[in-house]
Amino acid sequence: MGAAQALRLGGEMSLPDAARGKPEVGFESAMIDAIDRVNQSGVFAEQSAKAFAEGRLDDIHGTMIAAKKADIELRLLANVRTKVVDAINDLLRMNV
């Protein structure tokens, strides 16, 4: 649907977030947020494992799930970092 058709129908056109006054989320802030989430997940898994080892927690399933989740998130973040570095290196090797 075009802009004129949307206006005629009384519909609202989709505007970019920046045009609506919402700040854009950049790659840097997205990566920082992802690193923080992975770190929190790792800390939670470590605390769960420590509590289980000390006998304060008897939920082995929850402990193992937290550890596996932290491991998967860390691997994903490392793969994203590797892909970004590879992309930057490809850009640097380009002939202009």
N, CA, C and O of each residue as an XYZ file, in Angstrom:
384
protein
N       0.848     -1.157      0.000
C       0.000      0.000      0.000
C       0.898      1.225      0.000
O       1.830      1.316      0.800
N       0.623      2.164     -0.891
C       1.418      3.376     -1.001
C       1.038      4.399      0.046
O       0.062      4.217      0.775
N       1.810      5.486      0.126
C       1.573      6.530      1.119
C       0.233      7.214      0.882
O      -0.517      7.462      1.826
N      -0.073      7.522     -0.397
C      -1.329      8.202     -0.705
C      -2.513      7.308     -0.380
O      -3.520      7.779      0.150
N      -2.406      6.036     -0.688
C      -3.491      5.110     -0.425
C      -3.694      4.944      1.082
O      -4.834      4.841      1.536
N      -2.637      4.918      1.846
C      -2.750      4.803      3.300
C      -3.438      6.022      3.883
O      -4.248      5.903      4.802
N      -3.118      7.200      3.349
C      -3.744      8.425      3.843
C      -5.227      8.460      3.494
O      -6.048      8.884      4.307
N      -5.574      8.015      2.281
C      -6.968      8.004      1.858
C      -7.791      7.041      2.709
O      -8.952      7.311      3.019
N      -7.189      5.928      3.080
C      -7.902      4.934      3.865
C      -7.883      5.258      5.351
O      -8.499      4.556      6.154
N      -7.186      6.306      5.710
C      -7.119      6.675      7.119
C      -6.153      5.813      7.901
O      -6.135      5.853      9.131
N      -5.355      5.038      7.200
C      -4.385      4.180      7.867
C      -3.162      4.954      8.309
O      -2.912      6.072      7.857
N      -2.424      4.354      9.180
C      -1.212      4.982      9.674
C      -0.022      4.353      8.975
O       0.102      3.129      8.914
N       0.847      5.193      8.452
C       2.044      4.673      7.803
C       3.055      4.296      8.865
O       3.109      4.913      9.929
N       3.836      3.306      8.584
C       4.871      2.883      9.504
C       6.078      3.799      9.357
O       6.673      3.884      8.282
N       6.432      4.473     10.421
C       7.586      5.365     10.413
C       8.731      4.706     11.140
O       8.515      3.921     12.064
N       9.956      5.018     10.732
C      11.100      4.498     11.480
C      11.059      5.000     12.920
O      10.479      6.048     13.203
N      11.677      4.248     13.826
C      11.678      4.623     15.234
C      12.243      6.010     15.463
O      11.746      6.742     16.319
N      13.280      6.392     14.709
C      13.890      7.706     14.883
C      12.910      8.821     14.534
O      12.943      9.889     15.144
N      12.037      8.579     13.555
C      11.064      9.588     13.151
C       9.956      9.730     14.190
O       9.336     10.790     14.284
N       9.699      8.700     14.958
C       8.678      8.745     15.999
C       9.219      9.307     17.310
O       8.477      9.426     18.286
N      10.482      9.649     17.339
C      11.069     10.179     18.557
C      11.711      9.115     19.428
O      12.271      9.431     20.478
N      11.640      7.853     19.007
C      12.280      6.783     19.763
C      13.743      6.705     19.350
O      14.049      6.774     18.160
N      14.642      6.565     20.300
C      16.048      6.467     19.929
C      16.327      5.140     19.220
O      15.760      4.103     19.565
N      17.193      5.197     18.244
C      17.582      3.974     17.546
C      18.518      3.165     18.428
O      19.348      3.723     19.146
N      18.381      1.864     18.370
C      19.274      0.991     19.106
C      20.397      0.625     18.156
O      20.177     -0.031     17.138
N      21.595      1.052     18.495
C      22.741      0.784     17.646
C      23.341     -0.576     17.936
O      22.990     -1.239     18.912
N      24.243     -0.971     17.075
C      24.881     -2.267     17.225
C      25.679     -2.325     18.520
O      25.692     -3.344     19.211
N      26.344     -1.215     18.840
C      27.162     -1.186     20.052
C      26.316     -1.426     21.298
O      26.678     -2.241     22.146
N      25.192     -0.722     21.412
C      24.348     -0.898     22.596
C      23.704     -2.284     22.618
O      23.507     -2.858     23.689
N      23.379     -2.820     21.454
C      22.812     -4.171     21.394
C      23.837     -5.200     21.868
O      23.493     -6.136     22.589
N      25.089     -5.027     21.465
C      26.141     -5.955     21.894
C      26.414     -5.818     23.391
O      26.622     -6.818     24.078
N      26.413     -4.598     23.893
C      26.642     -4.394     25.325
C      25.523     -5.048     26.130
O      25.781     -5.683     27.153
N      24.281     -4.894     25.670
C      23.149     -5.539     26.347
C      23.276     -7.056     26.299
O      23.006     -7.736     27.288
N      23.684     -7.584     25.155
C      23.842     -9.034     25.021
C      24.942     -9.547     25.947
O      24.789    -10.597     26.570
N      26.035     -8.821     26.039
C      27.130     -9.218     26.928
C      26.659     -9.206     28.379
O      26.983    -10.111     29.148
N      25.899     -8.186     28.751
C      25.368     -8.111     30.120
C      24.440     -9.286     30.420
O      24.509     -9.880     31.496
N      23.560     -9.621     29.452
C      22.643    -10.747     29.669
C      23.400    -12.062     29.795
O      23.063    -12.893     30.638
N      24.417    -12.253     28.965
C      25.210    -13.485     29.032
C      25.945    -13.556     30.369
O      26.029    -14.619     30.984
N      26.470    -12.425     30.811
C      27.172    -12.396     32.096
C      26.218    -12.724     33.243
O      26.566    -13.500     34.133
N      25.021    -12.140     33.229
C      24.036    -12.421     34.275
C      23.637    -13.894     34.277
O      23.463    -14.502     35.333
N      23.496    -14.449     33.095
C      23.139    -15.857     32.982
C      24.243    -16.742     33.548
O      23.969    -17.730     34.230
N      25.492    -16.382     33.262
C      26.625    -17.140     33.791
C      26.734    -17.040     35.302
O      27.026    -18.030     35.973
N      26.503    -15.857     35.836
C      26.541    -15.664     37.289
C      25.432    -16.477     37.951
O      25.656    -17.115     38.980
N      24.225    -16.454     37.356
C      23.111    -17.229     37.908
C      23.430    -18.724     37.896
O      23.161    -19.426     38.871
N      24.003    -19.210     36.791
C      24.345    -20.630     36.695
C      25.405    -20.998     37.738
O      25.338    -22.060     38.357
N      26.366    -20.119     37.921
C      27.418    -20.379     38.909
C      26.849    -20.401     40.330
O      27.216    -21.253     41.140
N      25.954    -19.461     40.624
C      25.327    -19.422     41.950
C      24.456    -20.645     42.188
O      24.431    -21.191     43.291
N      23.745    -21.072     41.156
C      22.904    -22.270     41.278
C      23.762    -23.508     41.534
O      23.420    -24.337     42.378
N      24.859    -23.633     40.817
C      25.743    -24.779     40.998
C      26.366    -24.769     42.391
O      26.490    -25.814     43.030
N      26.753    -23.596     42.853
C      27.354    -23.487     44.189
C      26.328    -23.847     45.266
O      26.642    -24.569     46.213
N      25.095    -23.337     45.116
C      24.045    -23.655     46.079
C      23.718    -25.144     46.069
O      23.463    -25.729     47.121
N      23.725    -25.759     44.896
C      23.457    -27.196     44.801
C      24.571    -27.990     45.466
O      24.310    -28.956     46.183
N      25.823    -27.577     45.225
C      26.964    -28.279     45.811
C      26.975    -28.156     47.330
O      27.410    -29.075     48.024
N      26.501    -27.032     47.847
C      26.470    -26.817     49.293
C      25.251    -27.449     49.949
O      25.161    -27.485     51.176
N      24.309    -27.950     49.148
C      23.120    -28.591     49.685
C      21.987    -27.629     49.990
O      20.973    -28.039     50.554
N      22.131    -26.360     49.634
C      21.072    -25.383     49.868
C      19.980    -25.465     48.806
O      18.896    -24.910     48.986
N      20.253    -26.136     47.731
C      19.318    -26.251     46.616
C      19.269    -27.702     46.185
O      20.309    -28.350     46.064
N      18.074    -28.220     45.953
C      17.964    -29.621     45.542
C      17.399    -29.772     44.130
O      16.945    -30.854     43.760
N      17.423    -28.710     43.348
C      16.884    -28.712     41.987
C      18.008    -28.959     40.975
O      18.566    -28.014     40.418
N      18.330    -30.214     40.745
C      19.412    -30.551     39.803
C      19.019    -30.182     38.387
O      19.869    -29.756     37.605
N      17.748    -30.336     38.037
C      17.304    -30.017     36.680
C      17.458    -28.530     36.393
O      17.984    -28.146     35.349
N      17.002    -27.697     37.316
C      17.122    -26.248     37.152
C      18.574    -25.808     37.083
O      18.928    -24.911     36.317
N      19.414    -26.450     37.894
C      20.843    -26.119     37.896
C      21.481    -26.479     36.557
O      22.241    -25.690     35.994
N      21.176    -27.656     36.056
C      21.754    -28.086     34.776
C      21.219    -27.242     33.620
O      21.961    -26.925     32.690
N      19.949    -26.880     33.670
C      19.370    -26.037     32.622
C      20.026    -24.664     32.632
O      20.330    -24.118     31.571
N      20.250    -24.095     33.821
C      20.895    -22.784     33.925
C      22.321    -22.841     33.376
O      22.759    -21.918     32.690
N      23.046    -23.919     33.676
C      24.420    -24.058     33.181
C      24.439    -24.207     31.658
O      25.265    -23.597     30.981
N      23.534    -25.012     31.131
C      23.487    -25.223     29.678
C      23.060    -23.945     28.958
O      23.596    -23.616     27.899
N      22.097    -23.229     29.533
C      21.649    -21.974     28.939
C      22.799    -20.971     28.889
O      23.005    -20.314     27.868
N      23.540    -20.851     29.973
C      24.683    -19.935     30.007
C      25.722    -20.332     28.961
O      26.300    -19.471     28.298
N      25.959    -21.636     28.813
C      26.926    -22.117     27.827
C      26.482    -21.801     26.404
O      27.290    -21.357     25.589
N      25.215    -22.022     26.101
C      24.690    -21.748     24.757
C      24.749    -20.259     24.447
O      25.138    -19.864     23.349
N      24.359    -19.427     25.425
C      24.399    -17.981     25.212
C      25.822    -17.490     24.986
O      26.053    -16.626     24.139
N      26.774    -18.030     25.734
C      28.172    -17.631     25.560
C      28.699    -18.046     24.187
O      29.409    -17.280     23.535
N      28.355    -19.247     23.751
C      28.785    -19.698     22.422
C      28.188    -18.833     21.318
O      28.877    -18.478     20.361
N      26.905    -18.495     21.451
C      26.248    -17.644     20.463
C      26.922    -16.280     20.392
O      27.200    -15.777     19.303
N      27.182    -15.687     21.541
C      27.840    -14.384     21.572
C      29.231    -14.452     20.945
O      29.628    -13.544     20.215
N      29.967    -15.519     21.227
C      31.296    -15.680     20.632
C      31.201    -15.832     19.113
O      32.036    -15.292     18.386
N      30.198    -16.558     18.628
C      30.024    -16.715     17.185
C      29.664    -15.396     16.516
O      30.148    -15.102     15.423
N      28.821    -14.599     17.163
C      28.470    -13.289     16.614
C      29.707    -12.404     16.547
O      29.939    -11.722     15.549
N      30.499    -12.418     17.619
C      31.731    -11.628     17.636
C      32.667    -12.050     16.503
O      33.251    -11.201     15.829
N      32.806    -13.341     16.297
C      33.671    -13.851     15.228
C      33.165    -13.403     13.865
O      33.958    -13.000     13.014
N      31.864    -13.467     13.648
C      31.289    -13.037     12.365
C      31.505    -11.544     12.129
O      31.788    -11.125     11.007
N      31.372    -10.745     13.183
C      31.590     -9.301     13.048
C      33.046     -9.017     12.713
O      33.336     -8.198     11.841
N      33.954     -9.680     13.394
C      35.378     -9.482     13.109
C      35.703     -9.914     11.686
O      36.455     -9.230     10.991
N      35.152    -11.032     11.247
C      35.370    -11.480      9.867
C      34.828    -10.471      8.856
O      35.465    -10.206      7.837
N      33.658     -9.913      9.138
C      33.072     -8.920      8.231
C      33.931     -7.661      8.164
O      34.124     -7.093      7.089
N      34.440     -7.231      9.302
C      35.310     -6.046      9.319
C      36.585     -6.325      8.536
O      37.039     -5.482      7.762
N      37.160     -7.500      8.735
C      38.357     -7.845      7.985
C      38.103     -7.906      6.487
O      38.951     -7.487      5.699
N      36.950     -8.421      6.083
C      36.584     -8.440      4.657
C      36.474     -7.023      4.114
O      36.927     -6.744      3.004
N      35.877     -6.133      4.886
C      35.760     -4.735      4.448
C      37.126     -4.091      4.312
O      37.363     -3.326      3.377
N      38.012     -4.388      5.221
C      39.354     -3.792      5.166
C      40.163     -4.304      3.976
O      41.031     -3.602      3.457
N      39.872     -5.533      3.550
C      40.597     -6.108      2.407
C      40.039     -5.680      1.071
O      40.658     -5.933      0.038
N      38.877     -5.034      1.061
C      38.256     -4.631     -0.207
C      39.079     -3.571     -0.914
O      39.625     -2.662     -0.290
N      39.157     -3.708     -2.228
C      39.794     -2.681     -3.039
C      38.749     -1.645     -3.406
O      37.650     -1.977     -3.852
N      39.102     -0.402     -3.215
C      38.145      0.676     -3.495
C      38.459      1.316     -4.818
O      37.767      2.246     -5.234
